Amino acid sequence: MHIRFNMQKMKRITLLFMLVCAFAAASAQGLKAFISHKAYCSNNMQPYIEFTFIVGGNTVKYVQNDQKKYEAGVEIQVDMMQSDSLVKRLHYILSSDVFEDSVRVGKPDFADIQNIPLPRGEYFLYFYMRDVNADSNKISYIDKIDIDFPEDRVSTSKISLFRSMTSAKTNGLFVKYGYELPPLYSSFVSSSQYTLPFAVEIYNSAKVLGDSKLKAECYIEYAESHLAADPNNVIKMELPTKDVVLVLNEFNVFNLPSGNYFAVMLLKDSRDSLLLVDKVFFQRSNPSVKLNVDDYTLTDIQGTFVEYDTNRKVMIDMVKCLYPVSNYAEREFYQNRMKDLTTQQLQQFFYSFWLKRNPTNPESAWLNYKKRVDEVEKLYGSKQVRGYLTDRGRVYLQYGKPNEISEVPSDPVTLPYEIWHYYYLNSQSNVKFVFYDPVLTGKDYELLHSNLYGEVQNPNWKMYLVRNLEIQQGLYNPNPTDYWGNEMNDYWKYH
């Protein structure tokens, strides 16, 4: 019973509709908005941030204007800070279209794009949005951006993903590079989207490489294993060097299963030396595409390291422990269809799994992974649940050992918790995970919050640590921030 709960929880985390900083969805009370911020360079290498704001038309209040029409407005402010100093501020009112009535239902979204020049450097972005007709209807949050376009190296903007790409017939808000390119909300690709357009700008190649060629390889990889999702679906391009080189294309995602992915671009010079790797996270929903067991039935396991693993119970456990390093289609297979397979089919699947990850020595890959499975069993396993089925065990196996762990097993005002800190993970810096013990069992901590793309995100994680303890102790405080000591905030901020 307990094992099934953990497997279902992991599945929930995998497919959760995420907020990611590349294209963050924000909401508070009624107001809902999508906010994007990306760094680019002009032709003369002047950096700037492109801010995109899309406000939900049904989430704001419409009032009568001087022309007896109804319209809404949202105050937008973005403070761009360095070392607690204000470098630049964006502040204005974004207005909706005008209407004959004030009914919210059916009102279209309204949007705007602002380009703000900034010097190179790392910035904290303080966002504030307020419905001008309903003061309590507002949004505020903090994010960060690194504007890094060195003058002596080839660099790129981050890969941008879009919902569609069509030739521009008018000069609309989302027209770019001669195409209508509406942004991909929350990095989520729905089952109705069959292609995934993408764009990236390459800077400084002419100055660094001279009159030469660039080679770009673009593909989609699984976020969990970093294997190419479809090795035959790699887009290869040869590009001339220029001050700014545009890569604009689209992936075919019709048969891409549900799951977590990265869109990847490898950039090389004319001699195939790697210049840089850029990647951006997205999630795909495509429930009609399933892992096909028949793909493994022809796998020959004779003479392999799994040939004599004929104990079905042991074989099931060996397959289950692969969960943390599996993609979503493989995880769905473990959860729903593994019980119907013969022992030989389990052996074939297991061997194929490691053969994909290490074609030259699949046994070595398995043995190295098994050492880590045994390690998390000692650290996080119990009589009730295997270590690899716990949240901490899953994260440890999937991402490796964290650089730092801040443990708080006893605190008078919070539940027991841990904060794991990775300096750099999956092309993202300063990654953190918050685990906590909601029922004070002592060992099976649950994942409460992370800032890593594709993981569960809970902006109110501090409140959970305090409020849930109050409930267990029969107390109630409507303002749990009164309890938050510097220790909890410092662990998150500085570690």
Residue, then its C-alpha position, 0 to 999 in steps of 0.5 A: m500500500h505504501i509503495r503504491f502511494n509513492m509511485q503515484k506521487m512520483k507520477r504526479i510530480t513528473l506530469l505536474f503543470m509547472l511554472v518555469c522561469a523561462f516562461a513563468a505563469a503567475s496568479a494571485q486571487g483573480l488576476k492571472a498572467f504569463i510573464s516571459h523574460k529573455a536576454y538578447c543582443s542587438n547587431n552592435m552587441q548591445p544586450y537587452i531583456e525582452f519582457t512579454f506580458i499576457v494578461g488573462g482577459n477574464t481575470v480583471k475588472y472592466v470599468q466605464n471610461d470617458q467614452k462610455k465604453y468598458e476597459a481594464g488595465v493592469e499596472i506593471q512594474v519590474d525593478m532590475m536590481q544588482s547588489d540591492s541597487l536599482v539599475k532600471r525600472l519598467h513601469y506603465i499601465l497595460s490596457s485591454d481593448v474596449f467593450e460595450d459591457s463589463v462582463r468578464v466571461g469571454k473577454p480575450d487576453f491582452a498582451d505587450i512586449q517591452n525591450i529594455p537595454l541593460p549592461r552585462g551582468e546578473y540581475f534580480l527582477y522584482f515583478y509587480m502587477r496590479d489590476v488598476n480597478a481592483d487593488s486587491n487583485k495583484i501579483s508579485y514575485i522575484d526572479k533572476i537573469d544572467i546577461d552574459f554575452p562575452e565579446d571574445r566568444v561565440s554566445t547565444s540567446k536562450i532557445s525560445l519555444f513557440r506554439s505555432m509558426t506561420s507567415a506573418k500577414t500583418n505586423g502583429l505583437f508576436v510577429k518576429y523574423g517575418y513569422e507569427l510566433p505566439p509564445l509557448y505558455s508555461s513550456f507546456v506542449s499539448s497533445s493538439q500541437y504537432t510541431l514545436p517551433f524554436a528560435v535562437e540567435i547566435y552572436n559574435s561568430a564573425k568576429v571570433l571565427g572570421d569568414s567560416k561556417l557554423k554547424a548546428e545540431c538540434y534535437i529533443e532529449y529526455a530530461e531524465s536520461h538525457l538520451a535523444a528522444d528520437p535519434n532519427n529526428v535531428i535537425k542539422m544546419e550549416l550556417p554562415t558566420k555573421d554578427v547575428v545568426l538566426v536559427l529558426n526551425e521546428f521539431n516534429v513532436f507528433n509521436l513524442p510521448s508524454g513526459n519531460y524534455f529538453a530542446v537542445m542545440l549543439l553549436k560547432d565550428s567548421r572543424d567540428s569543435l564544440l563551441l557551446v550547448d544550449k537547452v531549454f526545458f518543456q513538457r509534452s502531453n500526448p497520452s495516446v503514445k505508449l511504450n510498446v512492449d513488442d519492441y523488446t521481445l526480439t532482444d537477445i539476452q543469451g550470454t548477457f548479464v541478465e540471462y541467469d536473473t530468472n527469479r521473477k521477484v528479484m527481476i521485478d525489483m530490478v526493473k522498479c529501481l530504474y524508475p528515478v532514471s527513466n523517462y515518463a513512458e518507461r515509468e508508465f510501463y512500470q506502474n501499469r503494465m509490468k505485472d502482465l509480463t513474463t520473466q523473460q520479457l522483464q529481462q529483455f526490457f531491463y537489458s534493453f534499458w541499459l543497452k540504450r544508455n551504454p551500448t558498449n558496456p551495459e553491464s557496467a552501467w547497471l553495476n554503477y547504478k546499482k551501487r547508488v541504489d544500494e546507497v540510497e537503500k541504506l540512507y532512506g530505505s525502511k521496512q515499509v518502503r525501498g530507498y529508491l521509492t522515497d522522494r529523497g532516494r529518487v532525487y539522489l538517483q536521478y540527479g546525483k549527490p547534492n553539493e550541500i545538505s542543510e538538515v533541520p531534524s528538530d525545530p520548535v516552529t517547523l516540521p523536520y525538513e532538509i534543503w538540498h543544494y546543487y550548484y549546477l544541474n540540468s543547465q540551471s544554477n543554484v538548484k534547491f530541493v526542500f524535503y519535509d516530514p509531514v507526519l513525523t515518521g522520522k525517515d520518509y521525507e516528502l518533496l515539498h518544493s524545488n526550483l528545478y524545471g520539471e519538479v514540483q513547485n510550491p511557493n508556499w513551502k514555508m507556510y506548509l512547514v509551519r502551518n502543518l505543525e500548528i495543525q498537528q499541535g492543535l494550534y492556529n496562527p493566521n500569519p505563520t510568517d510571524y514564526w519564520g526565523n532567519e534560519m529557514n530563510d537563510y538556508w534557502k538563500y545562502h546555501 
